[in-house]
Amino acid sequence: MMDWLEVHRGDAPLVVSFPHTGTEIPADVEAQLISPWLARKDADWWIHRLYGFARELGATTVRTAISRSVIDVNRDPSGASLYPGQATTELCPTTTFDGEPLYLGGEPNESEIARRRTIYFEPYHAALAAELKRLREIHGKVVLYEAHSIRSVIPRLFDGTLPNFNLGTNSGTSCDDALTSAVEAACDASSFSRVTNGRFKGGWTTRHYGQPANGVHAIQMELACRGYMDDPAAAPTPATWPTPYSEIQAAPMRAALTDVLKACLAFAKA
């Protein structure tokens, strides 16, 4: 196992994927960047800590410690856009979510992108696929839960303020409606706002692995950061972002997410 790839094996029919919580940047890549802070700004901050309870529920977790700015393991490996016509970032991002350039000079060429895909993308998905296969051999069906977060206000990506819970099921194709309804009910029982298949419909992982007919039901949860941490309305700076993680501040969101994952498990075991 690579030291940047973290896999915890559980026996419940639930896999929680953390593709964007990593902040590690190899020295050879960091030397090409305008600012390491810019390259880490769009991480899904503290999400693996927020979902720390998942293992207690018996879930399997898969996480990469590598920054999404090195390679985004939730993008189509072919380089095709997941949201044609809308602003987004690439397989090997060249800008931040706010459109700021990441590289001092030359951006990653095809050879460099292929190298990063081989070193980081492929092992991550090999591990994810192996865990789904292992659990499918134990259970009749398995839920793949993609755990994400994003700043609440990013004008380049979406208008206004993002709801707290943003569910993505690739417009209903990556999982059964019963799972979507169960997760929606858990969200709606909380004090947090929710939308399904709004701006975020699920990334490549949700779309690729979500095959309900074959027993794998994939759903993406994109959290607005303000639900569990301070999320200043002003443009972030190295002095203001990221804000620290607080167990006390995150507790209400953590409780709601516990109900969400329990709903996933109840669906898978039904």
WOFEN-V245760 format. One record per residue. RES is the residue in one small letter. SS is DSSP state (H for helix, E for strand, C for the rest). OMEGA is omega in degrees with one decimal (999 if undefined). D_FIRST is the distance of its C-alpha to the first C-alpha in Angstrom with 1 decimal. Layout:
# WOFEN-V245760
<<RES/SS/OMEGA/D_FIRST> <RES/SS/OMEGA/D_FIRST>>
This chain:
# WOFEN-V245760
<<m/C/177.8/0.0> <m/C/-177.2/3.8> <d/C/178.8/6.4> <w/C/-176.8/8.4> <l/E/-176.0/6.7> <e/E/178.3/8.1> <v/E/172.9/8.7> <h/E/-175.3/11.6> <r/C/171.1/13.2> <g/C/-178.3/17.0> <d/C/178.4/19.6> <a/C/-177.8/22.0> <p/C/-177.1/22.5> <l/E/174.4/21.1> <v/E/177.1/18.0> <v/E/-176.9/18.2> <s/E/178.4/16.5> <f/E/-175.1/16.5> <p/C/-169.9/16.5> <h/C/-179.7/18.8> <t/C/-177.0/18.4> <g/C/177.7/16.4> <t/C/-179.3/18.6> <e/E/178.5/16.6> <i/C/179.4/18.3> <p/C/-174.7/17.5> <a/H/-177.8/20.6> <d/H/176.8/21.7> <v/H/-178.1/21.8> <e/H/-179.3/23.4> <a/C/-178.3/26.2> <q/C/-171.3/27.3> <l/E/173.9/27.7> <i/C/-175.8/31.0> <s/C/175.2/29.6> <p/H/178.3/26.1> <w/H/177.1/27.8> <l/H/-177.5/28.7> <a/H/179.0/25.2> <r/H/-171.8/24.0> <k/C/-173.0/27.2> <d/C/175.0/26.1> <a/C/172.8/22.9> <d/C/-167.2/23.0> <w/C/171.1/24.0> <w/C/-173.8/23.0> <i/H/179.9/22.2> <h/H/174.5/19.1> <r/H/179.6/21.5> <l/H/-179.4/24.3> <y/C/-178.5/22.4> <g/H/-179.9/21.2> <f/H/-173.4/23.3> <a/H/-179.6/21.4> <r/H/179.4/19.3> <e/H/177.2/22.7> <l/H/180.0/23.9> <g/C/-178.0/21.1> <a/C/168.0/19.3> <t/E/177.6/15.6> <t/E/177.8/14.3> <v/E/-176.1/11.9> <r/E/169.9/12.1> <t/E/177.5/11.5> <a/C/-179.0/12.7> <i/E/179.8/14.1> <s/C/177.2/17.9> <r/C/179.0/19.4> <s/C/173.5/21.8> <v/C/171.6/19.3> <i/C/-178.3/18.5> <d/C/-176.1/19.4> <v/C/175.8/17.0> <n/C/175.2/20.1> <r/C/177.3/22.4> <d/C/-178.1/23.5> <p/C/177.2/21.6> <s/C/-176.7/25.0> <g/C/179.0/26.3> <a/C/180.0/28.9> <s/C/175.2/30.0> <l/C/-178.9/29.4> <y/C/-178.1/32.7> <p/C/178.8/35.2> <g/C/179.5/38.0> <q/C/177.9/36.3> <a/C/177.4/34.7> <t/C/176.5/30.9> <t/C/-170.6/28.1> <e/C/175.4/26.3> <l/C/169.9/22.9> <c/C/-170.2/22.9> <p/C/176.3/25.5> <t/C/177.1/28.5> <t/E/170.4/30.2> <t/C/175.2/29.7> <f/C/-178.6/31.0> <d/C/177.4/34.3> <g/C/179.5/34.6> <e/C/179.8/34.1> <p/E/-179.5/32.7> <l/C/-170.3/29.4> <y/E/179.4/29.9> <l/C/-177.5/32.4> <g/C/-177.4/33.4> <g/C/174.8/31.7> <e/C/-179.9/29.3> <p/C/177.2/26.2> <n/C/-176.0/27.6> <e/H/179.9/26.5> <s/H/-179.7/24.6> <e/H/177.2/22.7> <i/H/178.6/21.9> <a/H/178.7/20.6> <r/H/-179.7/18.4> <r/H/178.4/16.9> <r/H/179.8/16.7> <t/H/-174.3/14.7> <i/H/-171.0/12.2> <y/H/-175.1/11.8> <f/H/-174.1/13.9> <e/H/177.0/12.8> <p/H/178.8/9.0> <y/H/-177.4/10.2> <h/H/172.6/12.9> <a/H/178.7/11.2> <a/H/-179.4/9.3> <l/H/179.9/12.7> <a/H/-179.8/14.7> <a/H/-179.8/12.9> <e/H/176.5/13.6> <l/H/178.5/17.1> <k/H/-179.8/17.7> <r/H/-176.9/16.8> <l/H/176.8/19.2> <r/H/178.1/21.8> <e/C/178.8/22.2> <i/C/-173.1/23.1> <h/C/178.4/25.1> <g/C/178.0/27.7> <k/C/-175.7/26.4> <v/E/175.0/23.5> <v/E/170.9/23.6> <l/E/-175.9/21.1> <y/E/-179.2/22.1> <e/E/-174.5/21.3> <a/E/-176.3/21.8> <h/E/168.0/23.5> <s/E/-178.6/26.3> <i/E/175.8/28.7> <r/C/-173.2/31.8> <s/C/-176.8/34.9> <v/C/175.0/37.0> <i/C/-173.1/35.9> <p/C/-179.2/39.1> <r/C/-175.9/37.4> <l/C/-176.7/35.3> <f/C/179.0/37.6> <d/C/171.9/41.1> <g/C/-177.8/41.8> <t/C/-176.7/39.6> <l/C/172.1/36.7> <p/C/-179.4/36.9> <n/C/-179.3/34.7> <f/E/177.6/32.9> <n/E/-177.4/32.2> <l/E/177.2/31.1> <g/E/178.3/30.0> <t/C/-176.5/30.2> <n/C/179.1/31.0> <s/C/173.4/34.6> <g/C/-176.0/34.2> <t/C/-172.7/32.4> <s/C/177.9/28.8> <c/C/176.7/29.8> <d/C/177.3/32.9> <d/H/-178.8/35.7> <a/H/177.4/35.5> <l/H/178.2/32.1> <t/H/-178.7/33.3> <s/H/-179.9/36.5> <a/H/178.9/34.7> <v/H/176.5/32.5> <e/H/-179.1/35.6> <a/H/178.3/37.7> <a/H/177.7/35.2> <c/H/-174.2/35.3> <d/H/175.8/39.0> <a/C/179.3/39.6> <s/C/179.3/38.3> <s/C/-174.6/40.2> <f/C/178.4/37.9> <s/C/-174.4/38.7> <r/E/170.1/37.0> <v/E/178.5/37.0> <t/E/179.8/35.4> <n/C/174.2/34.6> <g/C/179.1/36.3> <r/C/-177.6/35.0> <f/C/-176.5/31.4> <k/C/-176.2/31.0> <g/C/-179.9/27.3> <g/C/-175.9/24.9> <w/H/-177.7/23.2> <t/H/178.2/20.7> <t/H/-176.0/23.6> <r/H/-176.7/25.7> <h/H/-174.1/23.2> <y/H/-177.7/21.9> <g/C/-178.2/25.2> <q/E/-175.8/26.9> <p/H/-179.0/29.2> <a/H/178.8/30.9> <n/H/173.4/27.6> <g/C/177.1/26.8> <v/E/-177.1/24.4> <h/E/-174.1/26.1> <a/E/178.8/24.7> <i/E/178.9/26.2> <q/E/173.9/25.6> <m/E/175.3/26.9> <e/E/179.5/27.8> <l/E/167.1/29.3> <a/E/-171.5/31.9> <c/H/-174.5/30.8> <r/H/179.9/34.3> <g/H/-176.6/33.6> <y/C/179.0/31.4> <m/C/174.7/31.9> <d/C/-176.0/34.7> <d/C/-174.6/34.8> <p/C/179.9/37.7> <a/C/-179.8/39.8> <a/C/178.0/40.4> <a/C/-176.7/38.1> <p/C/174.8/35.2> <t/C/177.2/35.3> <p/C/-179.5/33.1> <a/C/-174.3/35.5> <t/C/-174.8/35.2> <w/C/2.4/31.7> <p/C/174.0/29.4> <t/C/-175.4/31.3> <p/C/174.3/29.9> <y/C/178.4/28.4> <s/C/178.3/30.8> <e/H/-178.6/30.2> <i/H/-179.4/34.0> <q/H/-176.7/34.2> <a/H/-171.5/31.2> <a/H/-180.0/32.5> <p/H/177.8/34.6> <m/H/179.4/32.0> <r/H/178.8/29.4> <a/H/179.1/32.1> <a/H/-179.7/32.6> <l/H/174.3/29.0> <t/H/176.9/28.8> <d/H/178.6/31.6> <v/H/-178.9/29.9> <l/H/175.8/26.8> <k/H/177.0/29.1> <a/H/176.1/31.0> <c/H/-179.2/28.0> <l/H/179.6/27.4> <a/H/177.3/31.1> <f/H/-176.0/31.2> <a/H/-177.0/28.3> <k/H/-175.4/29.9> <a/C/999/33.4>>
